[in-house]
Amino acid sequence: IMAVSAWVTVPLGPVPFTLQMFAIVFAVAVLKPREAIAAMAGYLILGAVGLPVFSGMRGGLGILAGPTGGFLWGSFFGVAVAAPLLHALRSRSSIESAERARLSLARRALFFIRSAACELVAGVVFVAISYACGWAQLMVVAGLDPLTAFLVGCAPFVLVDGCKIVAAVACAQAVR
């Protein structure tokens, strides 16, 4: 899913618009922390060895070392933080499915909202870490000042990635 979502690419300056953030937030929300981290690591390894899994159907170490590579590395670090964070948040507010079935409709709705809120928080943390790493590498590799790198590599995507987080959480809730 991560590779296919990366192939849906709309060029927008040095950093393309893809559906990848949606797929990764979805993976964080549906998989166990170790599974989400392993999936992200596997995706990066496949791309590093040259398989065309990155945006624009590209692959190789050059992509990871290029101007947009920081967003890929940052995605790994973001998953490594967001997945355990989500697990911890869920552990604090979890109830067994049998117990959940006995709850009133209002209590089940509240549980659903709390669960979605935890996933939204994890999604925002993931995206923030990905942006920070991508922004830093874009500055270094492209030789841009911090403001220009932010305006080119992050700012155009904030609203769209926010929508992708919400969509991924909604889909994850439906899948579960």
Secondary structure, 3 states (H helix, E strand, C coil): CHHHHHHCEECCCCCCEECHHHHHHHHHHHCCHHHHHHHHHHHHHHHHCCCCCEHHHECCHHHHHCCCHHHHHHHHHHHHHHHHHHHHHHHHCCCCHHHHHCCCHHHHHHHHHHHHHHHHHHHHHHHHHHHHHHHHHHHHHHCCCHHHHHHHHCHHHHHHHHHHHHHHHHHHHHHC
